[in-house]
């Protein structure tokens, strides 16, 4: 079963399972990619890296008639200080899940081990300016973060596109809850992240949020005041944002 409704401008799609959510989101994103490629030579797309995206990414690479050779890919955040080979690095996650599974025009990695993080933020910002983003595929954290814009660092009017942030305790604990790290102490304390304006400037935003641990965040996203205390609430101001939830993540909704 799939239901669709809107809260302000945010379009909500609810499926019965994570698998169905992934398939529905992939079909919607695939249709958007195909439509844009009839209008322009190439498109620029940002991906999120998290277990919540697994079903979506698996279904997306199976979408028919997508010319990935005309897609430029980015990712939206990266830990600072993890070894280059660490599977928890978001670049490595996406490399396994999608970047190595289809033939992109190009893939631009965000380097959390760059010798000068300020310069890395500038380098990636310039790439985002060179390749203006058409589509963002993202998730929402348990604390309502988008990318690594946790409530204490989120800024809806951020003057930069990429910045270094410290991660709050709820965000770091989520990485343990997701099975990405064995214990809280293993989770990095800092990361590079695209800012809220960098994400929201994309004309098309698709947000995949399955699982019971995200039920409270989904409720806040749809019903709490639009402010930085709940960063994901900014989605309700976007003109073309889609929220995909399943039975579990939507369990607190009426």
C-alpha positions, 0 to 999 in steps of 0.5 A: 500500500502507498499513500501520498499527502502533503504538509505545507510543501512537503510531499509525503509518500508512505509505504508498508515496508522498507523494501517498498519504500526503496522501490517507490523512492527509486522509481520517483528519483529515476523518473526525475533523472530521466525527465531532467536528461531530456532537458539538459546534457547532464545532471548533478546529484548528491547522495547520502551515505547511511544504512537507511539508504540501502534499499533505495540505492539497491533499487536505484541501480536497477532502474531501467533506461538511466544514462548514468554517463550523464550524471555527476555525483557528489556525497553530502558529508564525511567523517574526519580522521577515519582511515582511508580504508575504513568501511564507515567512511561515507565515500567508501559506503557509496563506492560500494553501494552505487559509485562502483555499480554504475558508470557515472560521468564523474564522482567527486569525493569529500576528503575527511583526511585532507591535510587542510580541512578549511581548504577542502571545504573551499575545494568542494564548495567550488565544485558545487558551484561549478556543477549546480545541484539538480537532485539531492537524495538524503535521509534524516537523522534521529535528531532531525539532522540533514547531512551532518547539520545537527541542531547545534550547528544547523544554520538555515542561512549558512553563508558557506556551502561546506563546513567542518562540524562537531557531532552531537551525542545523539548523532554519534549514538545513532551511528552505534544504533545503526550498527556502523560502530561497535561503541560510542567512543569509536564514532568520530567527533567531527565531520565535513558536511554540506550546509543546509543551503547547499542541500536546499538549493537543489530544485529536487529533494528526495528524502528516504527515512525508514525504520522505527528509530526515525519515528520521532524525527519524522513526527518533528519534520512534519509537525514541529516549528520550522527552525534549527532545533529540528533541522529537517523541518526546513524541507517543508519550505522547499518547493519540490521535496518528497519524504518517503517513510515506511510503516515504522517511521510513520508510526507516530503520525495520525 
